[in-house]
Amino acid sequence: MASPSAVLAAWEACDKTDTLFVLVCTVLCWTIVPTVGIAYSGYAWKRNGMSAAMAAVLTIATCSVQWFVVGYTLAYGPGGGWFFGDLDHFLHWGVLAEPVGTIPAILFSEFQLVFEATVCAIAVGGFCERGRLWPVVFFIAVGFSSVAAVWDGG
């Protein structure tokens, strides 16, 4: 675990303009996932519209937990196997102290999470009115893990 002074020194090395730009883009892109849920609720019968919107909220929750625990390290961990990274960043260990390019790694991680959650939310739209909501969690977990594992951004 990095010391607070090492984290501050790494963050001082980041470009403030790039960091602000990615932060604003991340905040704006977070609205995509609930919007997808609201859009899919338009395809549902009136009595089932809430289930499509709740699937999007469930997607955000499931993807966020999974990305924090193991998704980032599988997609962007250094080294590892041919298709996926190693577990150096399991539970986001060391992510706070190192920059990725000119932005903090924790912000880069959040930005990538937005698009992983968006992909899952789009896929979940197929469940609209076709089944129960809780089995969707298993689908998201399996699909999200496989996408994160073969993403291999490193």
C-alpha positions in Angstrom: 0.0 0.0 0.0 1.4 3.4 -1.0 2.0 6.1 1.5 -0.2 9.3 1.3 2.8 11.3 0.1 3.4 8.9 -2.8 -0.2 9.2 -3.8 -0.1 13.0 -3.7 3.2 13.0 -5.7 1.6 10.7 -8.3 -1.5 12.9 -8.6 0.6 16.0 -8.9 2.3 14.5 -11.9 -1.1 14.2 -13.6 -2.4 16.8 -16.1 -5.2 18.8 -14.5 -6.9 19.5 -17.8 -7.0 15.9 -18.8 -8.2 14.8 -15.4 -11.0 17.3 -15.4 -12.0 16.3 -19.0 -12.2 12.6 -18.1 -14.0 13.4 -14.9 -16.7 15.4 -16.7 -17.0 12.7 -19.4 -17.4 10.0 -16.7 -20.1 11.9 -14.9 -22.0 12.5 -18.2 -21.6 9.0 -19.4 -23.0 7.6 -16.1 -26.4 8.8 -17.3 -26.3 6.3 -20.2 -27.1 3.2 -18.0 -30.3 4.5 -16.4 -31.4 6.0 -19.8 -31.0 2.5 -21.4 -33.2 1.1 -18.6 -35.8 3.8 -19.2 -35.7 3.3 -22.9 -36.2 -0.5 -22.5 -39.2 0.2 -20.2 -40.8 1.8 -23.3 -40.8 -1.7 -24.9 -42.5 -3.3 -22.0 -46.2 -3.4 -21.0 -47.2 -0.6 -18.7 -47.3 -3.0 -15.7 -43.7 -4.2 -16.4 -42.0 -0.9 -17.2 -40.4 -0.7 -13.7 -38.7 -4.1 -14.1 -36.7 -2.8 -17.1 -35.6 0.3 -15.2 -34.7 -1.8 -12.1 -32.6 -4.1 -14.3 -30.4 -1.1 -15.2 -30.0 -0.2 -11.5 -29.2 -3.8 -10.8 -26.6 -3.7 -13.6 -24.9 -0.6 -12.1 -24.7 -2.3 -8.7 -23.5 -5.7 -9.9 -20.9 -4.3 -12.3 -19.6 -1.7 -9.8 -18.9 -4.4 -7.2 -17.4 -6.8 -9.6 -15.3 -4.2 -11.3 -13.9 -3.1 -7.9 -13.1 -6.6 -6.8 -11.7 -8.3 -9.8 -12.7 -6.6 -13.1 -10.1 -3.9 -13.3 -7.2 -6.2 -12.5 -8.4 -8.8 -15.1 -8.7 -6.2 -17.8 -5.8 -3.9 -17.0 -3.5 -5.8 -14.6 0.1 -5.9 -15.7 1.5 -9.2 -17.0 -0.6 -12.3 -16.4 -1.8 -14.7 -19.0 -2.4 -14.3 -22.7 -6.0 -13.0 -22.5 -6.2 -11.4 -19.1 -4.1 -9.6 -16.6 -2.9 -10.9 -13.2 -4.3 -10.1 -9.8 -1.9 -7.3 -8.9 -4.8 -4.9 -8.5 -7.2 -7.3 -6.8 -9.6 -5.1 -4.7 -8.0 -2.1 -6.4 -4.7 -2.4 -4.5 -2.2 0.1 -5.7 -4.6 1.8 -8.2 -4.9 5.0 -6.2 -1.1 5.7 -6.3 -0.3 5.2 -10.0 -1.3 7.4 -13.0 -2.4 6.0 -16.3 -1.0 8.3 -18.9 -1.8 11.8 -17.7 -4.8 10.9 -15.5 -5.1 9.2 -12.1 -5.6 5.4 -12.4 -8.7 5.5 -10.1 -10.4 7.9 -12.5 -9.4 5.7 -15.5 -10.8 2.7 -13.7 -14.1 4.5 -13.1 -14.3 5.6 -16.7 -13.8 2.1 -18.0 -16.5 0.8 -15.5 -19.0 3.1 -17.1 -18.7 1.4 -20.4 -18.6 -2.1 -19.0 -21.9 -1.3 -17.2 -23.3 0.2 -20.4 -22.6 -3.0 -22.3 -24.2 -5.1 -19.6 -27.2 -2.8 -19.5 -27.7 -3.0 -23.2 -27.5 -6.8 -23.0 -30.0 -6.9 -20.1 -32.6 -5.2 -22.3 -33.3 -8.7 -23.8 -34.5 -9.8 -20.4 -37.3 -7.2 -20.4 -40.6 -9.1 -19.6 -39.0 -12.5 -20.4 -38.0 -13.6 -17.0 -37.4 -12.8 -13.4 -35.0 -10.1 -12.3 -32.6 -11.9 -9.9 -31.3 -14.4 -12.5 -30.1 -11.4 -14.4 -27.4 -10.9 -11.7 -25.9 -14.2 -12.6 -26.0 -13.3 -16.3 -24.3 -10.0 -15.6 -21.6 -11.6 -13.4 -20.7 -14.3 -16.0 -20.9 -11.9 -19.0 -19.1 -9.1 -17.2 -16.3 -11.4 -16.1 -15.8 -12.8 -19.6 -15.7 -9.4 -21.2 -13.3 -8.0 -18.6 -11.1 -11.1 -18.9 -10.6 -10.8 -22.6 -10.5 -7.0 -22.7 -6.8 -7.0 -21.8 -6.1 -3.3 -22.0 -2.5 -3.9 -20.9 
